[in-house]
Amino acid sequence: IKGQENVKRALEIAAAGGHNCLIIGPPGSGKTMIAKRFAGILPDLSFEEALDVTKIHSISGILDSNIGIVTSRPFRSPHNTISATSMIGGGKNPKPGEISLAHNGVLFLDEFPEFNKNTLEVLRGPLEDRNVSISRLYSKVEYPSNFILIASMNPCPCGYYGSKENKCSCTKTAIDRYLNKISGPLLDRIDLHIDVEPVKYEKLNSTQKIESSKEIKKRVNEARKIQNERYKNLNVFSNSELTPKIMEKYCVLNNECQVIIENAFYKLGLSARAYSRILKVARTIADLDKKENIEKHHLLEAIQY
């Protein structure tokens, strides 16, 4: 990918800590392409994770008969016409939906606001609990749904709101209606919000060597290894899964960082959930930096997302 260094950095953090991510930008800026390349920097599947994925795919009837066990992380990209039932799972004999088929992998929702609002709202519980419970008249089934949500969207219906190159033709009412399709509680569950600018010609025509997915993946794997070692007795596999109690021990801030986060909390009107997500992202950035404690620049970078 040429250019888009800020987006590549954010997605590296998302892969390293298992964080959800929203990419916002005008048409043609590379949102979909970047999201589809995300699979190339995901950390390697552990044997336990691979077994879980294989079981779910087997139950769903989509497991390739020539493959004994799934060895790569799932990447699910349902169309925006998908129903709430297909997203969450169900049927007479409840089968896993897209959120469970994406377990230990990625659920990519392109054109985020174009999805039915009810379909998006069913994501709220699974994003928080990392499993889904499907109840029917004579049965109740629970499926795991520990996935990374990557969503992309335009800033308005025409796509050019805030653009320096093209003029937006949308009315304020149209923009508000478009953005209101995504509720505040759902946005609050997405750790990283990234603005994408169109790539400049100089970047496209540049012959400068670009960092490969293989190099980024190496750093991601190293950060995940640090997390696996740190949380090995806690049944936690990434920073995004941290509970408040674990965060008290592993997301300790010094006095300078305490002042920064307090100012951000009041100036940006953060919720308690947003506060904890900033700490989790900062913990991931520190792990990528191979630092034991969260430092000032880790926290500042986390806040900007």
C-alpha positions in Angstrom: 0.0 0.0 0.0 1.5 3.3 -1.1 1.0 6.2 1.4 -1.6 6.0 4.2 1.0 5.6 6.9 -1.4 6.8 9.6 -3.9 4.1 8.6 -1.3 1.3 8.4 0.0 2.3 11.8 -3.6 2.2 13.3 -4.3 -1.2 11.8 -1.0 -2.5 13.1 -2.2 -1.5 16.6 -5.6 -3.1 15.9 -4.0 -6.4 14.9 -1.5 -6.4 17.8 -4.2 -5.8 20.5 -7.3 -7.2 18.9 -9.0 -3.8 18.7 -12.0 -2.8 16.7 -11.5 -0.2 14.1 -13.6 2.3 12.0 -12.1 3.8 8.8 -13.7 7.0 7.6 -12.8 8.7 4.3 -14.0 9.8 0.8 -14.6 7.4 -2.1 -11.4 6.2 -3.8 -9.2 6.8 -0.8 -8.5 3.1 -0.3 -10.6 2.2 2.7 -11.8 -1.2 1.3 -8.5 -2.1 -0.1 -6.7 -1.4 3.1 -9.2 -3.4 5.2 -8.9 -6.4 2.9 -5.1 -6.3 3.2 -5.5 -6.4 7.0 -5.7 -10.2 7.0 -2.0 -10.2 5.9 -0.8 -8.7 9.2 -2.9 -10.6 11.7 -1.0 -12.7 14.3 -0.6 -16.4 13.7 -3.3 -18.7 15.0 -2.5 -20.7 18.1 -3.4 -24.4 18.1 -6.3 -23.8 20.5 -7.7 -20.9 18.4 -7.4 -23.0 15.3 -9.4 -25.8 16.9 -12.2 -23.3 17.9 -12.4 -21.9 14.3 -12.4 -25.4 12.8 -15.3 -26.5 15.1 -17.5 -23.5 14.2 -16.8 -23.9 10.4 -17.6 -27.7 10.7 -20.9 -27.0 12.5 -21.8 -24.5 9.8 -21.0 -26.9 7.0 -18.4 -24.7 5.3 -15.3 -26.6 6.3 -13.2 -27.7 3.3 -13.2 -31.5 3.4 -9.6 -31.5 2.1 -8.4 -29.5 5.1 -8.1 -31.2 8.5 -7.8 -28.0 10.5 -8.2 -24.3 9.7 -4.7 -22.6 9.9 -5.5 -19.0 8.9 -7.7 -16.4 10.7 -11.2 -16.1 9.2 -12.0 -12.9 7.2 -15.7 -12.5 6.8 -17.2 -9.6 4.7 -21.0 -9.9 4.5 -22.9 -7.6 2.1 -24.9 -4.7 3.6 -28.2 -6.4 2.8 -27.5 -9.1 5.4 -30.3 -9.7 7.9 -29.9 -9.6 11.7 -30.5 -13.4 11.9 -27.7 -14.1 9.4 -25.4 -11.8 11.3 -26.0 -13.2 14.7 -27.0 -16.8 13.8 -30.2 -18.7 14.1 -32.6 -20.9 12.2 -34.7 -24.0 13.3 -31.5 -25.7 14.4 -29.5 -22.6 15.4 -26.4 -22.3 13.3 -23.5 -19.8 13.8 -24.0 -16.4 12.1 -21.3 -14.2 10.5 -20.1 -12.9 13.9 -19.3 -16.5 15.0 -17.8 -17.5 11.6 -15.4 -14.5 12.2 -14.4 -15.9 15.6 -10.6 -15.4 16.2 -10.5 -13.4 12.9 -12.0 -10.4 11.3 -15.6 -9.2 10.5 -15.3 -6.5 7.8 -18.4 -4.3 7.3 -17.9 -2.1 4.2 -20.2 0.9 3.8 -21.1 0.7 7.5 -24.1 3.1 7.6 -25.7 1.2 4.6 -26.4 -1.8 6.9 -29.9 -2.1 8.4 -29.8 -0.4 11.8 -31.3 -3.5 13.6 -28.6 -5.6 12.0 -25.9 -3.3 13.4 -27.5 -3.1 16.9 -27.2 -6.9 17.3 -23.4 -6.4 17.3 -23.5 -4.5 20.6 -23.7 -7.4 23.0 -21.3 -9.8 21.2 -18.7 -7.0 20.9 -18.8 -6.6 24.7 -19.3 -10.2 25.8 -17.4 -12.0 23.0 -20.1 -14.7 22.7 -23.6 -14.9 21.4 -26.6 -16.7 22.9 -29.4 -17.9 20.5 -32.6 -18.9 22.2 -35.4 -20.9 20.4 -38.5 -22.6 21.7 -36.9 -25.9 22.5 -33.2 -25.0 22.6 -30.6 -22.5 23.6 -27.2 -22.4 22.0 -24.1 -20.3 22.8 -21.4 -19.6 20.2 -18.1 -17.7 20.6 -17.8 -14.5 18.7 -14.4 -13.0 19.6 -13.6 -11.1 16.4 -12.0 -7.9 15.4 -14.5 -5.5 13.8 -13.2 -3.5 10.9 -15.8 -1.1 9.5 -15.4 1.5 6.7 -17.7 4.4 5.8 -17.9 7.7 3.9 -18.3 10.9 6.0 -21.6 11.7 4.3 -23.9 10.3 1.5 -21.9 11.9 -1.3 -18.7 11.0 0.4 -16.9 14.4 0.2 -17.9 16.1 3.5 -14.7 17.8 4.8 -12.7 17.0 1.6 -10.2 19.6 0.4 -10.4 18.4 -3.2 -14.1 18.0 -3.8 -17.1 19.9 -2.7 -19.8 18.2 -0.6 -23.3 18.4 -2.1 -25.2 17.0 0.9 -27.6 19.0 3.1 -27.0 19.0 6.9 -30.2 17.0 7.3 -29.0 14.3 4.9 -25.6 14.1 6.7 -27.3 13.9 10.1 -29.6 11.2 8.9 -26.7 9.2 7.3 -24.6 9.4 10.5 -27.5 8.7 12.8 -27.7 5.2 11.3 -24.8 4.3 13.6 -25.7 4.6 17.3 -23.5 6.2 19.9 -23.3 3.0 22.0 -22.1 1.0 19.0 -19.4 3.7 18.1 -18.3 3.6 21.8 -17.4 -0.1 21.3 -15.0 0.7 18.5 -11.5 1.5 19.8 -9.9 3.2 16.9 -11.5 5.8 14.6 -9.2 6.7 11.6 -9.6 9.4 9.0 -8.3 8.4 5.6 -7.2 11.1 3.1 -6.9 10.4 -0.7 -3.4 9.3 -1.7 -1.3 12.1 -3.3 0.2 11.6 -6.7 3.7 11.9 -5.3 3.1 8.8 -3.1 1.6 6.8 -5.9 4.5 7.6 -8.2 7.1 7.1 -5.6 9.8 4.4 -6.0 10.6 4.5 -2.3 10.7 1.0 -0.7 7.4 0.3 1.2 7.3 -1.8 4.3 5.9 -5.2 3.6 3.0 -7.0 5.4 5.6 -9.6 6.5 7.6 -7.0 8.4 4.5 -5.5 10.1 3.2 -9.0 11.0 6.5 -9.8 12.7 6.0 -6.9 15.1 2.4 -7.9 15.6 3.4 -11.4 16.5 6.0 -10.1 19.0 3.5 -7.9 20.7 1.0 -10.8 20.9 3.7 -13.0 22.4 4.3 -10.4 25.1 0.5 -10.4 25.9 0.2 -14.2 25.9 3.1 -14.4 28.4 1.7 -11.6 30.6 -1.9 -13.0 30.7 -1.1 -16.8 30.5 -2.9 -17.6 33.7 -5.9 -15.2 33.2 -7.7 -16.7 30.2 -7.0 -13.5 28.3 -5.4 -13.6 24.8 -5.2 -9.9 23.8 -5.3 -6.4 25.4 -8.8 -5.8 24.0 -10.1 -8.5 26.3 -8.8 -6.9 29.6 -11.3 -6.6 32.5 -11.2 -3.6 34.8 -9.5 -5.7 37.5 -6.7 -6.8 35.2 -6.3 -3.2 33.9 -5.7 -2.0 37.4 -2.6 -4.2 37.5 -1.3 -3.9 33.9 -2.4 -0.4 32.7 -0.9 1.7 35.5 -0.3 5.4 34.7 2.4 7.7 36.2 1.4 11.1 37.4 2.1 12.9 34.1 -0.1 10.4 32.2 -2.9 10.7 34.9 -3.1 14.5 34.2 -3.2 13.9 30.4 -6.0 11.4 30.6 -8.0 13.5 33.1 -7.8 16.5 30.7 -8.8 14.3 27.8 -11.7 12.9 29.7 -13.3 16.3 30.4 -12.4 18.1 27.2 -13.5 15.3 24.9 -16.5 14.3 26.9 -15.4 10.6 27.2 -17.5 7.9 28.6 -16.2 5.3 31.1 -16.0 2.8 28.3 -14.0 5.1 26.1 -11.6 5.8 29.0 -10.9 2.1 29.4 -10.5 1.6 25.7 -7.9 4.3 25.5 -5.9 2.5 28.3 -6.2 -0.8 26.4 -5.0 0.8 23.1 -2.1 2.6 25.0 -1.2 -0.8 26.5 -1.0 -2.3 23.0 1.2 0.6 21.7 3.5 0.1 24.7 3.8 -3.6 23.8 4.6 -2.8 20.2 7.3 -0.5 21.7 8.4 -3.4 24.0 7.9 -1.2 27.1 6.8 -2.6 30.4 4.8 0.5 31.4 2.5 2.9 29.5 4.5 6.1 28.8 3.3 9.6 27.8 3.7 9.2 24.0 1.8 5.8 24.1 -1.1 7.5 25.8 -1.2 10.5 23.6 -1.2 8.3 20.5 -4.1 6.2 21.9 -6.1 9.4 22.7 -5.8 10.6 19.1 -7.6 7.5 17.8 
